[in-house]
Amino acid sequence: MCESLHEVTWLWRGVPAESDEVEDVRNCGEINPPEPNRTGERWRHLHVSGMTETAYTNWTTDRTLAVAAASSCSFDDGELTGQVVILRVRVRALDLERVFEGREDEDEYLIEGLVEGVEFSEDATDEEDDD
C-alpha cells in the first residue's frame, strides 16, 4: 500500500495531444496500460528505468512535472505537434494496493492496470480543487 499519498488529492499525467489516452479519457474516462500482463517488481523496475511497455502508467504529485514530461516527449517524434494534455485522477478513487512509488526525483507513482475516473486538467487552478 502506498502510504505516502495519504495527504495528496490528485495525481497528474501529461501526454502528447495526439496520444490515444486523450481519446480514451474523452470517451470513457479511463486509461489502459500498454501491456497489462507485465506486472510485478521486475516490470516496475524496468518501467522506472525507461522501458514503459508494461502494466503501469506514470503519474506525479506535481502538475508542473507532468507538463514538463509531456512537453519533452511531444517533440521527440516529428509527427507530434508539441501540444500537451494534462490528465488527473483523484487519489481517494484509487485502489492504493495498485499504486507504487516510482522515481523520487519526479514525485512519480506507478498505477498498475486500468485507471478509472481520469479527467482532463485545464490549468493549474485545478490543483486547488479539493471536492
Long-range contacts (C-beta under 8 A, 24 or more apart in sequence): 1-96, 1-97, 2-96, 2-99, 2-100, 2-101, 2-109, 4-101, 5-61, 5-91, 5-96, 5-99, 5-109, 8-61, 8-91, 9-90, 9-91, 9-92, 9-129, 9-130, 10-61, 10-63, 10-88, 10-89, 10-90, 10-91, 10-121, 10-126, 10-127, 10-129, 11-59, 11-60, 11-61, 11-88, 11-89, 11-91, 11-94, 11-109, 11-111, 12-59, 12-60, 12-61, 12-62, 12-63, 12-65, 12-66, 12-86, 12-87, 12-88, 12-121, 13-57, 13-58, 13-59, 13-60, 13-66, 13-86, 13-87, 13-88, 13-89, 13-118, 14-65, 14-66, 14-67, 14-68, 14-69, 14-70, 14-71, 14-84, 14-85, 14-86, 14-87, 15-70, 15-84, 15-85, 15-87, 16-70, 16-73, 16-74, 16-80, 16-81, 16-83, 16-84, 16-85, 17-74, 17-80, 17-81, 17-83, 17-84, 17-85, 18-79, 18-80, 18-81, 19-85, 21-87, 22-85, 25-87, 25-118, 25-119, 25-120, 26-120, 29-116, 29-117, 29-118, 29-119, 30-114, 30-115, 30-116, 30-117, 30-118, 31-57, 31-87, 31-114, 31-115, 31-118, 32-114, 33-57, 33-112, 33-113, 33-114, 36-113, 36-114, 39-112, 39-113, 44-100, 44-102, 44-110, 47-102, 47-110, 48-102, 48-103, 48-108, 48-110, 55-112, 55-113, 56-100, 56-110, 56-111, 56-112, 57-110, 57-111, 57-115, 58-102, 58-106, 58-108, 58-109, 58-110, 59-89, 59-108, 59-109, 59-110, 59-111, 60-106, 60-107, 60-108, 60-109, 61-107, 61-109, 62-106, 62-107, 63-88, 63-121, 63-124, 63-126, 63-127, 64-124, 65-106, 65-107, 69-106, 85-120, 86-120, 86-121, 87-118, 87-119, 87-120, 87-121, 88-118, 88-119, 88-120, 88-121, 88-126, 89-115, 89-117, 89-118, 89-119, 90-117, 93-117
